[in-house]
Amino acid sequence: MEVVERKCLLHDGYISDSIAEAFSRDLSPYYIDNFGKILHHNVDKLEIIAGTEPSEFGDGQVSLPKSVLFSGRATDFIENK
């Protein structure tokens, strides 16, 4: 039996996975252009910090938007030896 977890498009897990994947896809060409190869990176560790909204019904204003913290690692230089 195979069990599959599916998350809706607005689920924080789906959003964080999508951000991490997009970051890795954008980082890889940077590595190729600047270092000639894709260097090791772990950009799949990130946190989404919930924003705040007034609790009054119908207000519709966000007083503090969501923010994203990356806790992975990536290389930005190579030491010549």
C-alpha positions as a Markdown table, in Angstrom:
| # | Residue | x | y | z |
|---|---|---|---|---|
| 1 | Met | 0.0 | 0.0 | 0.0 |
| 2 | Glu | 1.3 | 3.5 | -0.8 |
| 3 | Val | 0.2 | 6.5 | 1.2 |
| 4 | Val | 0.5 | 9.9 | -0.3 |
| 5 | Glu | 0.2 | 13.2 | 1.6 |
| 6 | Arg | -1.3 | 16.0 | -0.5 |
| 7 | Lys | -1.3 | 19.6 | 0.6 |
| 8 | Cys | -3.4 | 22.4 | -0.8 |
| 9 | Leu | -1.6 | 25.3 | -2.6 |
| 10 | Leu | -2.0 | 27.6 | 0.4 |
| 11 | His | -0.6 | 25.1 | 2.9 |
| 12 | Asp | 2.5 | 26.4 | 4.6 |
| 13 | Gly | 4.4 | 23.2 | 3.8 |
| 14 | Tyr | 3.6 | 23.5 | 0.1 |
| 15 | Ile | 4.6 | 27.1 | 0.1 |
| 16 | Ser | 7.9 | 26.5 | 1.8 |
| 17 | Asp | 8.8 | 23.6 | -0.4 |
| 18 | Ser | 8.0 | 25.7 | -3.5 |
| 19 | Ile | 10.1 | 28.6 | -2.3 |
| 20 | Ala | 13.0 | 26.3 | -1.5 |
| 21 | Glu | 12.8 | 24.6 | -4.9 |
| 22 | Ala | 12.7 | 27.9 | -6.8 |
| 23 | Phe | 15.7 | 29.2 | -4.8 |
| 24 | Ser | 17.7 | 26.1 | -5.7 |
| 25 | Arg | 16.7 | 26.4 | -9.4 |
| 26 | Asp | 17.8 | 30.1 | -9.4 |
| 27 | Leu | 21.0 | 29.4 | -7.4 |
| 28 | Ser | 22.3 | 26.6 | -9.7 |
| 29 | Pro | 22.7 | 28.8 | -12.8 |
| 30 | Tyr | 24.5 | 31.4 | -10.6 |
| 31 | Tyr | 26.9 | 28.6 | -9.5 |
| 32 | Ile | 27.5 | 27.5 | -13.1 |
| 33 | Asp | 28.2 | 31.1 | -14.3 |
| 34 | Asn | 30.5 | 32.0 | -11.4 |
| 35 | Phe | 32.2 | 28.7 | -10.5 |
| 36 | Gly | 31.8 | 26.5 | -13.5 |
| 37 | Lys | 29.8 | 23.9 | -11.6 |
| 38 | Ile | 26.9 | 23.5 | -9.2 |
| 39 | Leu | 28.2 | 23.6 | -5.7 |
| 40 | His | 26.7 | 21.8 | -2.7 |
| 41 | His | 23.8 | 23.7 | -1.2 |
| 42 | Asn | 21.0 | 22.9 | 1.3 |
| 43 | Val | 18.3 | 25.5 | 0.8 |
| 44 | Asp | 15.4 | 23.3 | 1.8 |
| 45 | Lys | 15.4 | 24.4 | 5.4 |
| 46 | Leu | 13.2 | 27.5 | 5.8 |
| 47 | Glu | 10.6 | 28.8 | 8.1 |
| 48 | Ile | 7.5 | 30.9 | 7.3 |
| 49 | Ile | 6.7 | 33.3 | 10.0 |
| 50 | Ala | 3.0 | 34.1 | 10.2 |
| 51 | Gly | 1.9 | 37.7 | 9.7 |
| 52 | Thr | -0.7 | 39.5 | 11.7 |
| 53 | Glu | -4.1 | 40.8 | 10.8 |
| 54 | Pro | -6.7 | 42.7 | 12.8 |
| 55 | Ser | -9.3 | 40.4 | 14.2 |
| 56 | Glu | -12.2 | 42.5 | 13.2 |
| 57 | Phe | -14.4 | 40.9 | 10.5 |
| 58 | Gly | -14.1 | 42.5 | 7.1 |
| 59 | Asp | -11.1 | 44.7 | 7.9 |
| 60 | Gly | -8.9 | 43.0 | 5.3 |
| 61 | Gln | -5.6 | 44.8 | 6.3 |
| 62 | Val | -2.4 | 43.0 | 7.0 |
| 63 | Ser | -0.4 | 44.9 | 9.7 |
| 64 | Leu | 2.6 | 42.5 | 9.6 |
| 65 | Pro | 3.0 | 40.3 | 6.4 |
| 66 | Lys | 4.4 | 36.8 | 6.4 |
| 67 | Ser | 8.2 | 36.6 | 6.3 |
| 68 | Val | 10.5 | 33.7 | 5.2 |
| 69 | Leu | 13.8 | 32.7 | 7.0 |
| 70 | Phe | 16.3 | 30.5 | 5.2 |
| 71 | Ser | 18.3 | 28.3 | 7.5 |
| 72 | Gly | 20.1 | 26.2 | 5.0 |
| 73 | Arg | 23.5 | 26.8 | 3.5 |
| 74 | Ala | 25.0 | 27.8 | 0.3 |
| 75 | Thr | 28.5 | 28.7 | -0.9 |
| 76 | Asp | 29.2 | 32.2 | -2.1 |
| 77 | Phe | 33.0 | 31.9 | -2.7 |
| 78 | Ile | 35.7 | 29.3 | -3.2 |
| 79 | Glu | 39.1 | 29.7 | -1.5 |
| 80 | Asn | 41.9 | 29.2 | -4.0 |
| 81 | Lys | 44.5 | 26.8 | -2.7 |
